[in-house]
């Protein structure tokens, strides 16, 4: 479901927030399945998504049976991690509208200010939404076949 860019940076950031939550839920569904089967520690439920992704990848690499789709899943985890990092930059940065255009000031020390556009926000939102699919498939099919 592609959301069209309407030129509103703030609305685009809202979609980023919502769609990243959906992506995290899809990853959590896989994590929960692996916890239920005793392959991951229950404490992972309380962890940040970056740690969940790391542990999920480690778990996949430890499995003796590795369907070819697991390599794709590991790649998807790397892409999801990068998208969620981009999300963090947008959500935790400060956006200011200036006559020259919208600016993003990072919340991180030493990271330079930069321009931000509604197109960037909507593109990220759409990628986050689409990235759910590999994890939904994994939770409902791929992981169930091998655990």
C-alpha beads as a LAMMPS data file, in Angstrom:
LAMMPS data file: protein, C-alpha beads

147 atoms
146 bonds

1 atom types
1 bond types

-500.0 500.0 xlo xhi
-500.0 500.0 ylo yhi
-500.0 500.0 zlo zhi

Masses

1 110.0

Atoms # bond

1 1 1 0.000 0.000 0.000
2 1 1 1.926 3.000 -1.252
3 1 1 1.223 6.347 0.365
4 1 1 1.589 9.250 -2.073
5 1 1 3.772 12.198 -1.119
6 1 1 1.499 15.175 -0.508
7 1 1 4.315 17.614 0.276
8 1 1 3.753 17.577 4.050
9 1 1 6.937 16.552 5.891
10 1 1 5.217 16.252 9.266
11 1 1 2.463 13.994 7.937
12 1 1 5.127 11.882 6.223
13 1 1 6.965 11.544 9.552
14 1 1 3.682 10.368 11.082
15 1 1 3.499 7.570 8.539
16 1 1 7.130 6.711 9.334
17 1 1 6.197 6.364 13.016
18 1 1 3.163 4.185 12.355
19 1 1 4.740 1.969 9.701
20 1 1 7.890 1.419 11.730
21 1 1 5.675 0.221 14.592
22 1 1 4.062 -2.249 12.175
23 1 1 7.497 -3.458 11.058
24 1 1 8.601 -3.911 14.662
25 1 1 5.422 -5.896 15.336
26 1 1 6.214 -8.218 12.412
27 1 1 9.734 -8.769 13.740
28 1 1 8.311 -9.319 17.233
29 1 1 5.995 -12.026 15.869
30 1 1 9.036 -13.939 14.619
31 1 1 10.905 -13.351 17.881
32 1 1 7.914 -14.588 19.872
33 1 1 7.747 -17.774 17.838
34 1 1 11.449 -18.408 18.454
35 1 1 11.064 -17.680 22.182
36 1 1 8.091 -20.059 22.389
37 1 1 10.215 -22.811 20.832
38 1 1 13.053 -22.148 23.285
39 1 1 15.425 -20.808 20.644
40 1 1 15.634 -17.285 22.088
41 1 1 15.613 -15.962 25.645
42 1 1 12.381 -14.481 27.023
43 1 1 14.236 -11.349 28.157
44 1 1 14.545 -10.399 24.492
45 1 1 10.881 -9.337 24.578
46 1 1 11.926 -6.217 26.510
47 1 1 14.884 -5.348 24.293
48 1 1 15.303 -2.650 21.694
49 1 1 14.598 -3.672 18.135
50 1 1 18.294 -3.432 17.199
51 1 1 19.122 -6.157 19.733
52 1 1 16.138 -8.245 18.600
53 1 1 17.382 -8.083 15.024
54 1 1 20.902 -9.082 16.082
55 1 1 19.663 -12.051 18.142
56 1 1 17.213 -13.091 15.417
57 1 1 20.073 -13.207 12.891
58 1 1 22.268 -15.181 15.301
59 1 1 19.448 -17.655 15.878
60 1 1 18.934 -18.168 12.142
61 1 1 22.662 -18.738 11.662
62 1 1 22.712 -21.371 14.454
63 1 1 19.894 -23.442 12.959
64 1 1 21.110 -26.726 11.477
65 1 1 18.464 -26.674 8.746
66 1 1 18.761 -23.507 6.739
67 1 1 16.265 -23.161 3.915
68 1 1 17.482 -20.919 1.112
69 1 1 14.964 -18.306 2.216
70 1 1 16.907 -17.843 5.468
71 1 1 19.667 -16.032 3.584
72 1 1 16.987 -13.693 2.234
73 1 1 15.591 -13.267 5.735
74 1 1 19.024 -12.328 7.087
75 1 1 19.359 -9.757 4.305
76 1 1 15.873 -8.480 5.152
77 1 1 16.916 -8.108 8.791
78 1 1 19.883 -5.982 7.704
79 1 1 17.625 -3.812 5.545
80 1 1 15.092 -3.489 8.375
81 1 1 17.861 -2.429 10.765
82 1 1 19.003 0.280 8.339
83 1 1 15.450 1.514 7.747
84 1 1 14.776 1.693 11.471
85 1 1 18.014 3.628 11.982
86 1 1 16.849 6.102 9.326
87 1 1 13.533 6.267 11.172
88 1 1 15.378 7.147 14.379
89 1 1 17.156 10.009 12.648
90 1 1 13.866 11.485 11.455
91 1 1 11.798 10.888 14.583
92 1 1 14.437 12.008 17.066
93 1 1 15.688 14.931 15.018
94 1 1 14.163 18.367 15.119
95 1 1 12.514 19.677 11.971
96 1 1 12.459 23.392 11.282
97 1 1 10.817 25.141 8.374
98 1 1 12.916 27.932 6.904
99 1 1 12.552 30.107 3.804
100 1 1 15.228 27.906 2.206
101 1 1 13.280 24.707 2.953
102 1 1 12.814 22.224 5.759
103 1 1 15.856 21.404 7.898
104 1 1 16.543 18.421 10.124
105 1 1 18.719 19.068 13.156
106 1 1 20.077 15.858 14.601
107 1 1 19.640 15.042 18.266
108 1 1 23.119 13.469 18.110
109 1 1 26.168 15.551 18.871
110 1 1 28.457 16.049 15.908
111 1 1 25.896 15.116 13.246
112 1 1 25.457 18.048 10.852
113 1 1 22.096 19.614 10.080
114 1 1 20.676 18.761 6.696
115 1 1 17.725 19.327 4.435
116 1 1 14.720 17.069 4.700
117 1 1 11.879 16.721 2.234
118 1 1 8.443 15.223 2.374
119 1 1 9.638 12.856 -0.347
120 1 1 12.272 11.422 1.979
121 1 1 9.692 10.831 4.706
122 1 1 7.132 9.208 2.394
123 1 1 9.758 7.066 0.685
124 1 1 10.937 5.783 4.071
125 1 1 7.367 5.180 5.246
126 1 1 6.605 3.119 2.154
127 1 1 9.804 1.083 2.516
128 1 1 9.006 0.409 6.179
129 1 1 5.511 -0.762 5.250
130 1 1 6.787 -3.061 2.496
131 1 1 9.530 -4.489 4.735
132 1 1 6.927 -6.151 6.952
133 1 1 6.166 -8.766 4.307
134 1 1 9.267 -10.995 4.681
135 1 1 8.740 -11.196 8.448
136 1 1 5.014 -11.867 8.190
137 1 1 5.800 -14.691 5.767
138 1 1 8.545 -15.996 8.047
139 1 1 6.314 -16.047 11.120
140 1 1 3.544 -17.843 9.280
141 1 1 5.494 -20.210 7.043
142 1 1 9.307 -20.302 6.911
143 1 1 10.075 -20.534 10.617
144 1 1 7.278 -23.008 11.259
145 1 1 8.805 -25.428 8.736
146 1 1 12.109 -25.755 10.593
147 1 1 11.359 -25.357 14.275

Bonds

1 1 1 2
2 1 2 3
3 1 3 4
4 1 4 5
5 1 5 6
6 1 6 7
7 1 7 8
8 1 8 9
9 1 9 10
10 1 10 11
11 1 11 12
12 1 12 13
13 1 13 14
14 1 14 15
15 1 15 16
16 1 16 17
17 1 17 18
18 1 18 19
19 1 19 20
20 1 20 21
21 1 21 22
22 1 22 23
23 1 23 24
24 1 24 25
25 1 25 26
26 1 26 27
27 1 27 28
28 1 28 29
29 1 29 30
30 1 30 31
31 1 31 32
32 1 32 33
33 1 33 34
34 1 34 35
35 1 35 36
36 1 36 37
37 1 37 38
38 1 38 39
39 1 39 40
40 1 40 41
41 1 41 42
42 1 42 43
43 1 43 44
44 1 44 45
45 1 45 46
46 1 46 47
47 1 47 48
48 1 48 49
49 1 49 50
50 1 50 51
51 1 51 52
52 1 52 53
53 1 53 54
54 1 54 55
55 1 55 56
56 1 56 57
57 1 57 58
58 1 58 59
59 1 59 60
60 1 60 61
61 1 61 62
62 1 62 63
63 1 63 64
64 1 64 65
65 1 65 66
66 1 66 67
67 1 67 68
68 1 68 69
69 1 69 70
70 1 70 71
71 1 71 72
72 1 72 73
73 1 73 74
74 1 74 75
75 1 75 76
76 1 76 77
77 1 77 78
78 1 78 79
79 1 79 80
80 1 80 81
81 1 81 82
82 1 82 83
83 1 83 84
84 1 84 85
85 1 85 86
86 1 86 87
87 1 87 88
88 1 88 89
89 1 89 90
90 1 90 91
91 1 91 92
92 1 92 93
93 1 93 94
94 1 94 95
95 1 95 96
96 1 96 97
97 1 97 98
98 1 98 99
99 1 99 100
100 1 100 101
101 1 101 102
102 1 102 103
103 1 103 104
104 1 104 105
105 1 105 106
106 1 106 107
107 1 107 108
108 1 108 109
109 1 109 110
110 1 110 111
111 1 111 112
112 1 112 113
113 1 113 114
114 1 114 115
115 1 115 116
116 1 116 117
117 1 117 118
118 1 118 119
119 1 119 120
120 1 120 121
121 1 121 122
122 1 122 123
123 1 123 124
124 1 124 125
125 1 125 126
126 1 126 127
127 1 127 128
128 1 128 129
129 1 129 130
130 1 130 131
131 1 131 132
132 1 132 133
133 1 133 134
134 1 134 135
135 1 135 136
136 1 136 137
137 1 137 138
138 1 138 139
139 1 139 140
140 1 140 141
141 1 141 142
142 1 142 143
143 1 143 144
144 1 144 145
145 1 145 146
146 1 146 147
